[in-house]
Amino acid sequence: MKFLRPFLLGALLAGAFYWYTTHHRGDAPVTWIARPTQVELSEAAGPEKLDSEEQNNIDVYHKAIPSVVNITSRTVAYDFFYGPVPEQGQGSGFIIDKQGHILTNYHVVGDTGQVEVTLHNKKTYKAVVIGRDRAHDLAVVQINAPEVVAAVLGDSKSLQVGQKVFAIGNPFGLAGTMTRGIISSLRPIRSPEGAYIDEAIQTDAAINPGNSGGPLLNSHGEVIGINSMIATGGSNQSAGIGFAIPINTAKAVLNDLITLGTVRRPSLGIVSLPIGPELAQEMGLPADYGILIVRTVPGGSADNAGLKGGNQRAYLGNTPIMIGGDLIVAIDGEPIGDQQDLANAMNKRRAGDTVTMTIYRGKRKMDVKVVLGEARERA
């Protein structure tokens, strides 16, 4: 009996615990839940009204999207064992006329001959590459398609930092994607392929692989640039720094690309020397900047215009040069301070263009009309 009491007490406690836990679970029916016969929601009175900025975004998209295309290029590479390996690339472009000419980047089509273009209406056409300009990273392809819609080309001459811009293209193959940003800067850059872009349009509008060749638009839906490259820091996606070729650069070469398949590079036909303050002081020149003509190429555009090369022998370090020639300080009013300025001026012009060159001949400042020749070789 002495040992039975603790046992009975333990059994009683265990039974009480079991009863309490099985009959007090805390899951009693909730009495406040109701199941009405019909659910009533608060809904807007009518269609959502768009503010002026949203409406402008939509207007730009609808104006530009019919002319934006997806470009697929196919080429054949070779592996380590010289076996053919098909490769495919994607980019964007935009239609520039009713004849089906499409402007894009050179690096989108490369040197391949197999190109397909898909329009906004999802129809796909075989395309022919009819013009390439590797120096400016531009190319023109053409399709035979009915009733194509051409983009409206704007003017990139007076762009301003802070101006609103839109990019439309096919990033990562996502056709018809539009992003928005501003012009972050206008600066010269050189692409990884070596193409020099004068006054490239830098933007924070998201540009990703597949956007190349597509249009950069202003708030009126006019093309002001060709999206070409991004600075990624190694991530291979947008980091808020993209670049576009100014549309005026493209317009300057379009006629050559379409009619000739290449670009007639202009040439002055001179051998020259850049002048800085130190050289100008040593030579007694009337300006402390410019390009000194050392020699003119016989029969070249400078020679035909009467520009003069050097007539006095001198040494620059251990290098013999001829001094006393004309000093070029401006072309069509644009200051020419060094070889890069001269190259930039030539990039904006074509063979056959007439320019006004401001020069010093001795102490006399004068303007000379020069018809630019066609570059055959680099002088």
C-alpha positions in Angstrom: 0.0 0.0 0.0 2.9 2.2 0.8 4.3 1.9 -2.8 0.8 1.8 -4.5 0.0 5.4 -3.5 2.8 7.1 -5.6 1.9 4.9 -8.5 -1.8 5.8 -8.4 -0.9 9.5 -8.0 1.3 9.4 -11.1 -1.3 7.6 -13.1 -3.9 10.2 -12.0 -1.6 13.1 -13.1 -0.9 11.4 -16.4 -4.6 10.9 -17.1 -5.3 14.5 -16.2 -2.6 15.7 -18.5 -3.9 13.5 -21.4 -7.5 14.7 -20.9 -6.5 18.4 -20.8 -4.3 18.2 -23.9 -6.9 16.4 -25.9 -9.8 18.6 -25.0 -8.2 22.0 -24.9 -6.2 22.3 -28.3 -7.0 25.9 -28.9 -8.6 25.2 -32.3 -12.1 26.0 -31.4 -14.2 27.3 -34.4 -13.7 31.0 -35.2 -17.0 32.7 -35.0 -16.2 35.9 -36.9 -15.6 34.3 -40.3 -18.4 34.9 -42.7 -19.1 33.4 -46.2 -21.3 35.9 -48.1 -23.1 35.0 -51.2 -21.2 37.7 -53.2 -17.8 39.4 -52.7 -17.9 43.2 -52.8 -14.6 44.9 -54.0 -13.6 48.6 -54.1 -12.9 49.3 -57.8 -11.8 52.4 -59.7 -14.6 54.5 -61.2 -13.2 54.2 -64.7 -10.0 53.7 -66.8 -6.9 55.1 -65.2 -5.9 58.5 -66.4 -2.3 58.9 -67.6 -0.2 61.8 -66.7 1.6 63.8 -69.5 4.9 62.0 -69.0 3.4 58.5 -69.2 1.4 59.5 -72.3 4.6 60.8 -73.9 6.4 57.5 -73.2 3.5 55.7 -74.9 3.5 58.0 -77.9 7.2 57.6 -78.4 6.9 53.8 -78.3 4.0 53.6 -80.7 5.6 56.0 -83.1 9.0 54.2 -83.2 8.3 50.5 -82.7 7.0 49.6 -86.2 10.4 50.5 -87.6 12.5 48.6 -85.0 13.7 45.2 -86.1 15.5 42.2 -84.6 18.6 41.1 -86.6 20.0 37.5 -86.4 23.4 36.8 -88.0 24.8 33.4 -88.6 28.5 32.6 -89.2 30.7 29.5 -89.1 33.7 29.3 -86.8 36.2 26.5 -86.4 37.1 24.6 -83.3 40.5 23.3 -82.2 40.2 20.4 -84.7 39.1 22.7 -87.5 35.6 21.4 -87.4 32.9 23.9 -88.4 30.9 25.3 -85.5 27.8 27.4 -86.3 27.5 30.6 -84.3 24.6 32.9 -84.0 24.4 36.6 -82.9 21.5 38.9 -82.2 21.1 42.6 -82.4 18.7 45.3 -83.4 18.3 47.8 -86.2 15.7 50.2 -87.6 14.2 50.8 -91.1 15.3 54.1 -92.7 13.3 54.1 -96.0 10.5 52.5 -97.9 13.0 50.4 -99.9 13.7 48.3 -96.8 17.1 49.6 -95.9 18.0 49.0 -92.3 20.7 50.8 -90.3 22.5 48.8 -87.6 26.0 48.3 -86.2 28.8 46.7 -88.1 29.5 44.4 -85.2 25.9 43.1 -85.3 26.4 41.7 -88.8 30.2 41.5 -89.0 31.5 40.0 -92.2 28.8 37.2 -92.4 26.5 37.0 -95.4 23.7 35.1 -93.6 21.4 37.7 -92.0 17.7 37.4 -91.1 15.5 40.3 -90.0 12.3 40.0 -87.9 9.9 42.9 -88.1 7.6 44.1 -85.2 4.7 42.1 -86.8 6.8 38.9 -86.2 7.4 38.3 -90.0 11.0 37.2 -90.8 12.9 38.0 -94.0 16.3 37.1 -95.4 18.4 40.2 -95.6 21.4 41.3 -97.7 24.3 43.3 -96.2 24.8 46.1 -98.8 27.2 48.4 -96.9 29.8 48.2 -94.1 31.7 50.9 -92.3 33.9 49.3 -89.8 35.6 52.6 -88.9 32.3 54.0 -87.5 30.8 50.6 -86.5 27.9 51.0 -89.0 26.2 48.8 -91.5 23.2 48.8 -93.8 21.2 45.7 -94.7 18.1 45.5 -96.9 15.0 43.3 -97.0 12.3 42.9 -99.6 9.2 43.4 -97.5 5.9 45.2 -98.4 4.8 48.4 -96.7 7.6 48.8 -94.2 7.5 51.7 -91.8 10.6 54.0 -91.8 11.9 55.7 -88.7 12.1 59.5 -88.5 15.7 60.6 -88.3 16.4 63.5 -86.0 19.3 65.8 -85.6 22.1 65.1 -83.1 24.0 68.4 -83.6 22.5 70.3 -80.7 21.9 67.6 -78.0 22.1 68.6 -74.4 23.2 66.7 -71.3 20.1 66.0 -69.3 17.9 65.6 -72.3 15.4 62.7 -72.0 16.1 59.7 -74.3 14.5 56.3 -75.0 16.2 53.1 -76.2 14.2 50.4 -78.1 15.7 47.1 -79.1 15.9 43.4 -78.3 18.0 43.0 -75.2 18.7 39.3 -74.5 16.3 38.5 -77.3 13.3 40.3 -75.6 11.9 41.9 -78.7 10.3 45.4 -78.6 11.8 46.4 -75.2 11.9 50.2 -74.4 13.9 51.8 -71.7 14.2 55.4 -70.7 16.9 57.7 -69.3 18.8 60.9 -70.0 21.9 62.0 -72.0 24.6 61.6 -69.3 27.4 63.1 -71.4 28.7 63.7 -74.9 32.3 62.4 -75.3 34.6 60.8 -77.8 35.1 57.1 -77.2 36.8 54.1 -78.9 34.9 50.8 -79.1 36.6 47.5 -78.2 36.8 46.8 -82.0 38.7 50.0 -82.5 36.0 52.1 -84.0 36.3 55.8 -83.0 33.1 57.6 -82.2 33.3 61.4 -82.0 30.8 63.0 -79.7 29.3 59.6 -78.6 26.0 60.0 -76.7 26.4 58.5 -73.2 23.1 57.6 -71.6 21.9 55.9 -68.4 18.9 54.3 -70.3 19.4 50.6 -69.8 21.2 49.1 -72.8 22.1 45.4 -72.8 23.4 42.8 -75.2 20.9 42.7 -78.1 20.2 46.4 -78.0 23.2 47.1 -80.4 22.1 48.7 -83.6 18.7 49.8 -82.2 17.6 53.5 -82.1 18.1 56.0 -79.4 15.2 58.4 -79.5 14.3 61.9 -78.3 11.0 62.8 -76.7 9.5 63.3 -80.1 10.2 59.7 -81.2 13.0 60.8 -83.6 16.2 58.8 -83.9 19.2 60.7 -82.5 21.6 57.8 -82.1 22.4 54.2 -82.8 22.9 52.2 -79.6 26.3 50.6 -79.9 28.1 49.6 -76.7 28.0 49.5 -72.9 30.5 49.9 -70.1 29.8 47.0 -67.7 32.8 46.5 -65.4 32.9 42.9 -66.5 29.3 42.0 -65.7 28.1 41.8 -69.4 24.9 43.7 -68.6 23.8 47.3 -68.1 25.6 49.3 -65.5 23.9 52.6 -66.4 26.6 53.6 -68.9 25.7 53.1 -72.5 26.9 54.8 -75.7 25.2 55.6 -79.0 26.6 56.8 -82.3 25.2 60.2 -83.2 22.7 59.9 -86.0 24.4 62.7 -87.9 27.5 60.6 -88.1 25.5 57.9 -89.8 23.6 60.3 -92.1 26.9 61.6 -93.4 27.9 58.1 -94.7 24.5 56.6 -95.6 24.6 57.6 -99.2 28.0 56.0 -99.7 27.0 52.8 -97.8 23.8 52.3 -99.9 25.1 53.3 -103.3 28.7 52.1 -103.1 28.7 49.5 -100.3 31.6 51.4 -98.6 32.5 54.9 -97.4 34.7 57.2 -99.4 37.1 58.5 -96.8 38.2 62.1 -97.4 41.8 63.1 -97.6 43.7 66.4 -97.6 46.8 64.8 -99.1 49.3 66.3 -96.6 52.1 65.2 -94.3 51.7 67.3 -91.1 53.1 68.1 -87.7 50.9 69.0 -84.6 51.9 72.3 -83.1 51.9 73.2 -79.4 53.0 76.3 -77.5 56.6 75.2 -77.2 57.1 74.4 -80.9 55.1 77.5 -81.9 57.5 79.7 -79.8 60.6 78.0 -81.3 59.4 78.4 -84.8 58.0 81.9 -84.3 54.5 80.9 -85.5 51.6 83.3 -85.1 49.4 80.7 -83.3 50.3 78.3 -80.5 48.2 75.5 -81.9 47.3 73.9 -85.2 48.6 71.5 -87.8 51.7 72.5 -89.7 51.9 71.3 -93.3 55.3 69.6 -93.7 54.6 68.4 -97.3 51.7 68.2 -99.7 51.1 65.2 -101.8 51.4 66.1 -105.5 47.9 66.2 -107.1 46.2 65.9 -103.7 43.4 68.2 -102.6 45.7 70.5 -100.5 48.2 70.7 -103.4 45.3 71.5 -105.9 44.0 74.2 -103.5 47.4 75.9 -103.4 48.3 75.1 -99.8 52.0 75.1 -99.2 54.3 72.6 -97.5 57.6 73.4 -95.8 60.6 75.0 -97.6 63.2 75.1 -94.8 65.0 72.1 -93.5 65.1 71.8 -89.7 65.4 69.1 -87.0 62.8 67.9 -84.5 65.1 66.1 -82.1 67.1 63.9 -84.5 64.3 63.8 -87.1 64.7 66.1 -90.1 61.5 68.0 -91.0 60.6 70.8 -93.4 59.2 74.0 -91.8 57.8 77.2 -93.3 54.6 75.6 -94.6 51.0 76.7 -94.0 49.6 76.3 -90.5 46.0 75.0 -90.4 44.1 76.3 -87.4 40.4 75.7 -88.4 38.2 73.8 -90.8 34.8 75.4 -91.5 35.3 77.4 -88.3 36.1 74.4 -86.1 39.4 74.8 -84.3 42.1 72.3 -85.3 44.6 71.9 -82.5 46.1 68.5 -83.1 45.9 65.3 -85.3 42.8 64.0 -83.5 40.9 67.2 -84.2 41.9 66.9 -87.9 40.7 63.2 -87.9 37.4 64.2 -86.3 36.8 66.9 -88.9 37.5 64.4 -91.7 35.2 61.8 -90.1 32.3 64.3 -90.5 32.9 64.8 -94.2 33.1 62.8 -97.4 35.4 62.8 -100.4 34.2 65.5 -102.8 33.0 67.9 -100.0 34.3 71.5 -100.1 35.6 72.9 -96.9 37.0 76.3 -95.8 40.4 76.0 -94.2 41.7 78.8 -92.0 45.5 78.9 -92.2 48.4 81.1 -91.4 50.9 81.7 -94.2 53.7 83.4 -92.4 52.0 86.0 -90.3 49.0 86.4 -92.7 45.7 84.7 -91.7 43.6 83.6 -94.7 40.7 81.2 -95.7 41.2 78.7 -98.5 38.5 76.6 -100.2 39.6 72.9 -100.5 37.8 70.1 -102.3 38.5 67.0 -100.3 40.0 64.1 -102.2 39.4 60.4 -101.7 41.8 58.6 -99.4 43.7 55.8 -101.1 46.4 55.3 -98.5 47.1 56.9 -95.2 49.5 59.7 -95.8 
